[in-house]
Amino acid sequence: MGQIFVDTDAWAIAATVALAMVGGWVAGRWRGRRLGIELELQGRTAVSKFVDASLAVLGLLLAFTFSTALSKHDQRRMMVVADSNAIGDFYTCASLLKEPVRTNLRTVIRDYAALRVNLAQHRYDKAAFEDALGRFQQMHEQMVELVSQALENGTPIGVSLTNTLNAVTSSQASRLAAVKDRLPTTIVLLLLLSAVSSAMLVGREQGAADEADIAGTVCFIVLVSFAIFVTLDLNQPDRGFVTVSQEPIQRLLSTMSQ
């Protein structure tokens, strides 16, 4: 079930929720009209606080999920900056080595940064992503081998070189974990269920009062659906409109090419 919210575009999920809310509103209004007729025959008036309660819960869930998704997005953005700094420090240390290790290591680091940017600029494809992870692993092995050669040659910056290599490796693991960190499926399901339930209760109240505020209902459904879309779009870093800028690594790559 969780893969649905990962593999399906946010706009498609939001559109489905909007249609479900419309259906819930229609069903609720139909039920409310029947309830209103029954109460009218009994000489009673429909009074319910469920609508206010459901809207409060919906607002709370929207705020919570949006805040969580935004914090995860900010974490991914910070991981790009940290990754750029780690690669840049490693490249600086590589520039202080003797030939031929210096040229070979700098070439591998430059290709590593270029692959980072290229992977982020293309739409997510599982096969391409797995292939890129394999290439990253191969580059890490090449980096380790070249650093080992530099240490065997007695480089005076062995400690700094080893530390920056470890930083690059750690940054790779942290960034991968940040990309795969998504909203819990149960929270997303609860948000969608709350949206549909609120629309149903709004329709029920309007039906019981024999009213139909079409404009207000449409605005409510559109606003809720758009808020859900933005939240889910933030939760999908591999697709959608809200993406993580790769500018720090792009700037770093441009200095490497000089």
C-alpha positions in Angstrom: 0.0 0.0 0.0 2.8 2.4 0.9 4.3 2.1 -2.6 1.1 3.7 -4.1 2.0 7.0 -2.6 5.6 6.7 -3.7 5.1 5.5 -7.3 1.9 7.5 -8.1 2.3 11.2 -9.0 1.0 13.6 -6.4 -1.4 15.3 -8.8 -3.1 12.0 -9.6 -3.6 11.2 -5.9 -4.9 14.7 -5.2 -7.3 14.5 -8.1 -8.6 11.1 -6.9 -9.1 12.6 -3.4 -11.0 15.5 -4.9 -13.4 13.2 -6.7 -13.8 11.1 -3.6 -14.6 14.2 -1.6 -17.2 15.2 -4.2 -18.7 11.7 -4.0 -18.7 11.9 -0.2 -20.4 15.3 -0.3 -23.1 14.0 -2.6 -23.7 10.9 -0.5 -23.7 12.9 2.7 -26.2 15.5 1.3 -28.5 12.6 0.2 -28.4 11.1 3.6 -28.8 14.5 5.2 -32.0 15.3 3.2 -33.5 12.0 4.3 -32.6 12.8 7.9 -34.0 16.3 7.7 -37.3 14.9 6.4 -37.5 12.4 9.3 -36.7 15.1 11.9 -39.2 17.5 10.4 -41.9 14.9 10.7 -41.0 14.5 14.4 -40.9 18.3 14.9 -37.2 18.3 15.7 -34.2 20.3 14.4 -31.0 18.8 13.2 -28.1 19.9 15.4 -24.7 18.4 15.0 -21.1 19.4 16.0 -19.5 16.6 14.1 -18.7 18.9 11.1 -16.8 21.3 13.3 -14.9 18.5 14.9 -14.1 16.8 11.6 -12.8 20.1 10.1 -10.6 20.7 13.1 -9.1 17.2 12.8 -8.6 17.7 9.1 -6.9 21.1 9.6 -4.6 19.5 12.3 -3.7 16.6 10.0 -3.0 18.9 7.0 -0.7 21.1 9.2 1.1 18.1 10.7 1.7 16.3 7.4 2.7 19.5 5.5 5.1 20.4 8.3 6.6 16.9 8.3 7.0 16.8 4.5 8.5 20.2 4.5 11.1 19.3 7.1 12.1 16.2 5.1 12.4 18.4 2.0 14.7 20.8 4.0 16.7 17.8 5.2 17.3 16.7 1.6 18.3 20.2 0.6 20.8 20.3 3.5 22.2 16.9 2.4 23.0 18.4 -1.0 25.0 21.2 0.6 26.8 18.7 2.9 27.5 16.5 0.0 28.9 19.4 -2.0 31.2 20.4 0.8 32.5 16.8 1.3 33.2 16.4 -2.4 34.9 19.8 -2.6 37.1 19.1 0.4 38.1 15.7 -1.0 38.9 17.4 -4.4 41.1 20.0 -2.6 43.1 17.3 -0.9 43.4 15.4 -4.1 44.9 18.5 -5.8 47.8 18.4 -3.3 48.9 14.9 -4.2 51.7 14.0 -6.5 51.2 12.8 -10.0 49.9 10.5 -11.4 47.6 9.9 -8.4 46.5 13.6 -8.4 45.1 13.6 -11.9 43.5 10.2 -11.6 41.8 11.0 -8.3 40.6 14.4 -9.5 39.1 12.8 -12.6 37.2 10.2 -10.6 35.9 12.9 -8.2 34.8 15.1 -11.1 33.0 12.2 -12.7 31.4 11.5 -9.3 30.0 15.0 -9.0 28.9 15.0 -12.6 26.9 11.8 -12.0 25.3 13.4 -9.0 24.0 16.3 -11.1 23.0 14.1 -14.0 21.0 11.7 -11.9 19.1 14.6 -10.2 18.2 16.3 -13.5 16.4 13.3 -15.0 13.0 11.9 -14.0 13.2 9.0 -11.7 13.7 5.6 -13.3 14.2 2.6 -11.0 16.6 0.8 -13.4 18.6 4.0 -14.0 18.7 4.8 -10.3 20.0 1.3 -9.4 22.6 1.5 -12.2 23.7 4.9 -10.8 24.1 3.4 -7.3 26.3 0.7 -8.8 28.4 3.3 -10.5 28.8 5.3 -7.3 30.0 2.2 -5.6 32.6 1.6 -8.3 33.8 5.1 -8.0 34.1 4.8 -4.2 36.3 1.7 -4.8 38.4 3.6 -7.2 38.8 6.5 -4.7 39.9 4.0 -2.0 42.4 2.4 -4.3 43.9 5.8 -5.4 44.0 7.0 -1.8 45.8 3.8 -0.8 48.4 4.5 -3.5 48.9 8.0 -2.2 49.4 6.7 1.4 51.9 4.1 0.2 53.8 6.9 -1.5 54.1 8.6 1.8 51.9 11.7 1.3 52.1 14.2 4.2 48.4 14.8 4.1 47.4 11.2 4.7 45.1 12.0 7.7 43.2 14.8 5.9 42.9 12.7 2.7 41.5 9.8 4.6 39.1 12.0 6.6 37.7 13.6 3.4 37.3 10.3 1.7 35.3 9.0 4.7 33.2 12.2 4.6 32.3 11.6 0.9 31.3 8.0 1.7 29.2 9.0 4.7 27.6 11.8 2.7 26.5 9.2 0.1 24.8 7.1 2.8 23.2 10.1 4.5 21.8 11.5 1.2 20.4 8.1 0.1 18.7 7.8 3.4 17.2 11.3 3.1 15.9 10.5 -0.3 14.2 7.4 0.8 12.7 9.0 4.0 9.0 9.5 3.3 5.8 10.2 5.2 4.5 7.2 7.0 1.7 5.5 5.0 -0.7 5.4 7.9 -0.5 9.2 8.3 -1.2 9.8 4.6 -4.1 7.4 4.7 -5.5 9.1 7.8 -5.3 12.4 6.0 -7.1 11.2 2.9 -9.8 9.5 5.0 -10.3 12.7 7.1 -10.7 14.8 3.9 -13.4 12.5 2.5 -15.2 12.1 5.9 -15.2 15.9 6.3 -16.8 16.4 2.9 -19.4 13.8 3.7 -20.3 15.5 7.0 -20.5 18.9 5.3 -22.9 17.4 2.7 -24.9 15.8 5.5 -25.3 19.1 7.3 -26.3 20.9 4.2 -28.8 18.2 3.2 -30.4 18.2 6.7 -30.8 22.0 6.4 -32.0 21.6 2.8 -29.3 23.9 1.6 -26.6 23.6 -1.1 -23.7 26.0 -0.9 -22.1 24.8 -4.1 -19.5 27.6 -4.4 -18.3 27.2 -0.8 -18.2 23.4 -1.1 -16.2 23.6 -4.4 -13.7 26.1 -2.8 -13.3 23.8 0.2 -12.6 20.7 -1.9 -10.2 22.6 -4.2 -8.3 24.1 -1.2 -8.0 20.7 0.6 -7.0 18.9 -2.6 -4.4 21.5 -3.4 -2.9 21.3 0.1 -2.8 17.5 -0.2 -1.1 17.8 -3.6 1.6 20.1 -2.3 2.2 17.9 0.8 2.5 14.7 -1.3 4.7 16.5 -3.9 7.1 17.4 -1.2 7.1 13.8 -0.2 8.2 12.7 -3.7 11.7 14.1 -4.3 12.2 11.9 -7.4 9.3 13.5 -9.3 6.9 16.4 -9.2 7.2 20.1 -9.2 8.9 20.7 -5.9 12.5 19.5 -6.4 15.8 19.9 -4.5 18.1 22.3 -6.1 21.5 20.9 -7.1 23.1 24.3 -7.5 25.8 23.7 -4.8 27.2 20.7 -6.7 26.7 22.4 -10.0 28.8 25.3 -8.9 31.4 23.0 -7.5 31.5 21.0 -10.8 32.0 24.2 -12.7 35.1 25.0 -10.6 36.5 21.5 -11.2 36.2 21.9 -15.0 38.4 25.0 -15.0 
